[in-house]
Amino acid sequence: MHRLFTSLLLIALPGVAVAQTDDSITLVMFLHGMIGFFGALSLVVFVAGFLIYITRLGTERREDGIKVMEKGFTIMMVVILCVAVLYWVR
């Protein structure tokens, strides 16, 4: 009985390992997609803040553009950190 259980286990384990690999690859691809999306979003936010800063250069409200650029830069730093963690875990 023990020999039968061992042989069945050895036959089934490679299938389980492949299934786990497929799930982890799917998760990694999803995370790369999300990182790409938020990276593009951070660039759009930064450029929008820069345009606000340039258009309000002579006024007192140009700090609004700086605040938007800071938010875009912060998002970009978080995205870079997420990329580093993803490659480190992988």
Backbone as a printed PyTorch tensor [residue, N CA C, xyz], in Angstrom:
tensor([[[  0.8200,  -1.1990,   0.0000],
         [  0.0000,   0.0000,   0.0000],
         [  0.8620,   1.2600,   0.0000]],

        [[  1.9050,   1.2400,   0.8130],
         [  2.7970,   2.3950,   0.9000],
         [  3.4870,   2.6590,  -0.4360]],

        [[  3.8610,   1.5770,  -1.1130],
         [  4.5360,   1.7050,  -2.4020],
         [  3.5840,   2.2960,  -3.4440]],

        [[  2.3190,   1.9080,  -3.4070],
         [  1.3180,   2.4350,  -4.3370],
         [  1.0970,   3.9340,  -4.0990]],

        [[  0.9870,   4.3330,  -2.8440],
         [  0.8060,   5.7430,  -2.5080],
         [  2.0090,   6.5680,  -2.9540]],

        [[  3.2050,   6.0610,  -2.7510],
         [  4.4230,   6.7710,  -3.1540],
         [  4.4830,   6.9310,  -4.6610]],

        [[  4.1470,   5.8930,  -5.3980],
         [  4.1960,   5.9820,  -6.8570],
         [  3.1320,   6.9500,  -7.3850]],

        [[  1.9420,   6.9450,  -6.7930],
         [  0.9040,   7.9020,  -7.2110],
         [  1.3090,   9.3360,  -6.8900]],

        [[  1.9440,   9.5190,  -5.7590],
         [  2.4050,  10.8370,  -5.3760],
         [  3.4770,  11.3500,  -6.3310]],

        [[  4.4020,  10.4900,  -6.7170],
         [  5.4530,  10.8800,  -7.6460],
         [  4.9100,  11.1800,  -9.0360]],

        [[  3.8350,  10.5230,  -9.4140],
         [  3.2160,  10.7950, -10.7070],
         [  2.4580,  12.1250, -10.6740]],

        [[  1.8020,  12.4520,  -9.5510],
         [  0.9500,  13.6420,  -9.4680],
         [  1.7330,  14.9200,  -9.1760]],

        [[  2.8710,  14.8370,  -8.5150],
         [  3.5920,  16.0440,  -8.1010],
         [  4.0420,  16.9370,  -9.2490]],

        [[  4.5740,  16.4120, -10.3550],
         [  4.9490,  17.3320, -11.4410],
         [  3.7710,  18.1340, -11.9870]],

        [[  2.5860,  17.5400, -12.0270],
         [  1.3950,  18.2680, -12.4770],
         [  1.0370,  19.3960, -11.5440]],

        [[  1.1780,  19.1610, -10.2490],
         [  0.9040,  20.2070,  -9.2610],
         [  1.9320,  21.3250,  -9.3940]],

        [[  3.1890,  20.9790,  -9.6100],
         [  4.2340,  21.9900,  -9.7450],
         [  3.9940,  22.8490, -10.9760]],

        [[  3.5660,  22.2490, -12.0730],
         [  3.2820,  23.0160, -13.2870],
         [  2.1030,  23.9480, -13.0570]],

        [[  1.0850,  23.4770, -12.3640],
         [ -0.0830,  24.3140, -12.0940],
         [  0.3070,  25.5150, -11.2370]],

        [[  1.1660,  25.3120, -10.2520],
         [  1.6020,  26.4270,  -9.4220],
         [  2.4520,  27.3940, -10.2260]],

        [[  3.2580,  26.8970, -11.1260],
         [  4.0850,  27.7610, -11.9600],
         [  3.2110,  28.6060, -12.8680]],

        [[  2.1700,  28.0240, -13.4460],
         [  1.2780,  28.7870, -14.3110],
         [  0.5700,  29.8950, -13.5360]],

        [[  0.1420,  29.6010, -12.3160],
         [ -0.5150,  30.6210, -11.5030],
         [  0.4460,  31.7410, -11.1410]],

        [[  1.6760,  31.3970, -10.8130],
         [  2.6380,  32.4370, -10.4340],
         [  3.0200,  33.2800, -11.6430]],

        [[  3.1030,  32.6570, -12.8140],
         [  3.3970,  33.4310, -14.0240],
         [  2.2480,  34.3840, -14.3260]],

        [[  1.0240,  33.9180, -14.1490],
         [ -0.1370,  34.7710, -14.3670],
         [ -0.1390,  35.9440, -13.3930]],

        [[  0.1930,  35.6830, -12.1400],
         [  0.2530,  36.7470, -11.1400],
         [  1.3430,  37.7470, -11.4640]],

        [[  2.5000,  37.2700, -11.8820],
         [  3.6000,  38.1740, -12.2240],
         [  3.2400,  39.0310, -13.4310]],

        [[  2.5960,  38.4400, -14.4240],
         [  2.1830,  39.2090, -15.6020],
         [  1.1500,  40.2610, -15.2220]],

        [[  0.2210,  39.9180, -14.3240],
         [ -0.7690,  40.8840, -13.8530],
         [ -0.0870,  42.0350, -13.1180]],

        [[  0.8770,  41.7090, -12.2570],
         [  1.5800,  42.7580, -11.5110],
         [  2.3920,  43.6530, -12.4440]],

        [[  3.0160,  43.0670, -13.4600],
         [  3.7470,  43.8900, -14.4290],
         [  2.7960,  44.8270, -15.1710]],

        [[  1.6080,  44.3420, -15.5030],
         [  0.6200,  45.1920, -16.1650],
         [  0.1740,  46.3410, -15.2840]],

        [[ -0.0630,  46.0530, -14.0090],
         [ -0.4740,  47.1120, -13.0770],
         [  0.6440,  48.1250, -12.8730]],

        [[  1.8680,  47.6530, -12.7780],
         [  3.0020,  48.5670, -12.6140],
         [  3.1430,  49.4560, -13.8460]],

        [[  2.9650,  48.8780, -15.0230],
         [  3.0230,  49.6710, -16.2460],
         [  1.9320,  50.7260, -16.3060]],

        [[  0.7180,  50.3380, -15.8910],
         [ -0.3950,  51.2820, -15.8830],
         [ -0.1170,  52.4440, -14.9410]],

        [[  0.3000,  52.1390, -13.7100],
         [  0.5510,  53.2050, -12.7450],
         [  1.7930,  54.0220, -13.1080]],

        [[  2.7510,  53.4050, -13.7880],
         [  3.9030,  54.1690, -14.2730],
         [  3.4870,  55.1910, -15.3180]],

        [[  2.6410,  54.7760, -16.2450],
         [  2.1380,  55.7070, -17.2560],
         [  1.2760,  56.7850, -16.6140]],

        [[  0.4670,  56.3990, -15.6390],
         [ -0.3660,  57.3660, -14.9260],
         [  0.4880,  58.4070, -14.2070]],

        [[  1.5800,  57.9720, -13.6010],
         [  2.4410,  58.9210, -12.8950],
         [  3.0850,  59.9110, -13.8550]],

        [[  3.4520,  59.4530, -15.0390],
         [  4.0080,  60.3770, -16.0320],
         [  2.9690,  61.3950, -16.4900]],

        [[  1.7400,  60.9450, -16.6900],
         [  0.6710,  61.8670, -17.1000],
         [  0.4240,  62.9080, -16.0170]],

        [[  0.3940,  62.4730, -14.7550],
         [  0.1710,  63.4090, -13.6430],
         [  1.3210,  64.4050, -13.5470]],

        [[  2.5600,  63.9380, -13.7010],
         [  3.7060,  64.8300, -13.6250],
         [  3.6880,  65.8570, -14.7550]],

        [[  3.4030,  65.4080, -15.9650],
         [  3.3550,  66.3370, -17.1110],
         [  2.2100,  67.3310, -16.9430]],

        [[  1.0700,  66.8820, -16.4220],
         [ -0.0440,  67.8060, -16.1760],
         [  0.3500,  68.8590, -15.1490]],

        [[  1.0470,  68.4430, -14.1010],
         [  1.5290,  69.4080, -13.1050],
         [  2.5270,  70.3780, -13.6920]],

        [[  3.3830,  69.8940, -14.5830],
         [  4.3470,  70.7760, -15.2310],
         [  3.6420,  71.7970, -16.1200]],

        [[  2.6230,  71.3460, -16.8360],
         [  1.8670,  72.2760, -17.6810],
         [  1.1250,  73.3080, -16.8420]],

        [[  0.5830,  72.8810, -15.7090],
         [ -0.0700,  73.8360, -14.8010],
         [  0.9440,  74.8440, -14.2920]],

        [[  2.1270,  74.3780, -13.9510],
         [  3.1750,  75.2650, -13.4460],
         [  3.5920,  76.2770, -14.5170]],

        [[  3.7580,  75.8130, -15.7430],
         [  4.1750,  76.7050, -16.8340],
         [  3.0930,  77.7280, -17.1580]],

        [[  1.8300,  77.2930, -17.2020],
         [  0.7660,  78.2380, -17.5610],
         [  0.5090,  79.2560, -16.4570]],

        [[  0.7930,  78.9370, -15.2240],
         [  0.5640,  79.8580, -14.1060],
         [  1.8740,  80.4450, -13.5870]],

        [[  2.8580,  80.5650, -14.4520],
         [  4.1910,  80.9900, -14.0360],
         [  4.2000,  82.3730, -13.4190]],

        [[  3.4390,  83.2870, -13.9570],
         [  3.4540,  84.6540, -13.4480],
         [  2.4610,  84.9090, -12.3270]],

        [[  1.6730,  83.9210, -11.9700],
         [  0.6350,  84.1310, -10.9590],
         [  1.0630,  83.5560,  -9.6140]],

        [[  0.2170,  83.7900,  -8.6290],
         [  0.5160,  83.2940,  -7.2860],
         [  0.0820,  81.8430,  -7.1020]],

        [[ -0.6670,  81.2920,  -8.0480],
         [ -1.1950,  79.9330,  -7.9010],
         [ -0.3220,  78.8920,  -8.5850]],

        [[  0.9090,  79.2140,  -8.8750],
         [  1.7640,  78.2290,  -9.5360],
         [  2.1760,  77.1010,  -8.5950]],

        [[  1.9900,  77.2910,  -7.2950],
         [  2.2870,  76.2220,  -6.3430],
         [  1.3690,  75.0190,  -6.5500]],

        [[  0.1870,  75.2460,  -7.1490],
         [ -0.7060,  74.1350,  -7.4690],
         [ -0.0260,  73.1690,  -8.4410]],

        [[  0.6690,  73.7060,  -9.4040],
         [  1.4110,  72.8680, -10.3570],
         [  2.5290,  72.0990,  -9.6810]],

        [[  3.1980,  72.7360,  -8.7370],
         [  4.2670,  72.0540,  -8.0030],
         [  3.6950,  70.9120,  -7.1700]],

        [[  2.5390,  71.1330,  -6.5530],
         [  1.9080,  70.0720,  -5.7570],
         [  1.5270,  68.8820,  -6.6340]],

        [[  1.0030,  69.1530,  -7.8260],
         [  0.6270,  68.0730,  -8.7410],
         [  1.8770,  67.3320,  -9.2160]],

        [[  2.9540,  68.0650,  -9.5030],
         [  4.2060,  67.4150,  -9.8960],
         [  4.7590,  66.5550,  -8.7610]],

        [[  4.6410,  67.0130,  -7.5300],
         [  5.0960,  66.2190,  -6.3900],
         [  4.3140,  64.9140,  -6.2770]],

        [[  3.0070,  64.9880,  -6.5190],
         [  2.1940,  63.7700,  -6.4750],
         [  2.6090,  62.7950,  -7.5810]],

        [[  2.8450,  63.3160,  -8.7720],
         [  3.2960,  62.4580,  -9.8680],
         [  4.6450,  61.8330,  -9.5850]],

        [[  5.5470,  62.6000,  -8.9930],
         [  6.8700,  62.0870,  -8.6470],
         [  6.7710,  61.0260,  -7.5490]],

        [[  5.8890,  61.2520,  -6.5860],
         [  5.6970,  60.2740,  -5.5120],
         [  5.1580,  58.9610,  -6.0640]],

        [[  4.1930,  59.0430,  -6.9680],
         [  3.6600,  57.8340,  -7.5890],
         [  4.7650,  57.1070,  -8.3500]],

        [[  5.6150,  57.8610,  -9.0440],
         [  6.7070,  57.2400,  -9.7980],
         [  7.6880,  56.5300,  -8.8680]],

        [[  7.9900,  57.1110,  -7.7240],
         [  8.9020,  56.4640,  -6.7780],
         [  8.2940,  55.1750,  -6.2220]],

        [[  6.9990,  55.1840,  -5.9630],
         [  6.3330,  53.9740,  -5.4870],
         [  6.3530,  52.9000,  -6.5690]],

        [[  6.1530,  53.2880,  -7.8160],
         [  6.1940,  52.3330,  -8.9270],
         [  7.5890,  51.7340,  -9.0540]],

        [[  8.6140,  52.5610,  -8.9590],
         [  9.9910,  52.0520,  -9.0410],
         [ 10.2830,  51.0990,  -7.8890]],

        [[  9.8040,  51.4210,  -6.7000],
         [  9.9790,  50.5420,  -5.5540],
         [  9.2550,  49.2160,  -5.7740]],

        [[  8.0580,  49.2600,  -6.3360],
         [  7.3140,  48.0300,  -6.6190],
         [  8.0310,  47.1710,  -7.6570]],

        [[  8.6180,  47.7910,  -8.6530],
         [  9.3880,  47.0410,  -9.6520],
         [ 10.5810,  46.3640,  -8.9880]],

        [[ 11.2790,  47.0830,  -8.1140],
         [ 12.4280,  46.5030,  -7.4200],
         [ 12.0210,  45.3330,  -6.5340]],

        [[ 10.9050,  45.4780,  -5.8250],
         [ 10.4390,  44.3990,  -4.9540],
         [ 10.0060,  43.1990,  -5.7990]],

        [[  9.3530,  43.4480,  -6.9140],
         [  8.9080,  42.3510,  -7.7760],
         [ 10.0910,  41.5670,  -8.3270]],

        [[ 11.1330,  42.2680,  -8.7610],
         [ 12.3210,  41.5670,  -9.2540],
         [ 13.0820,  40.8760,  -8.1320]],

        [[ 13.0530,  41.4490,  -6.9370],
         [ 13.7360,  40.8360,  -5.8110],
         [ 13.0360,  39.5420,  -5.3790]],

        [[ 11.7080,  39.5610,  -5.3530],
         [ 10.9370,  38.3850,  -4.9660],
         [ 11.0350,  37.3060,  -6.0190]],

        [[ 11.0560,  37.7040,  -7.2540],
         [ 11.1000,  36.7610,  -8.3630],
         [ 12.3920,  36.0200,  -8.3290]]])
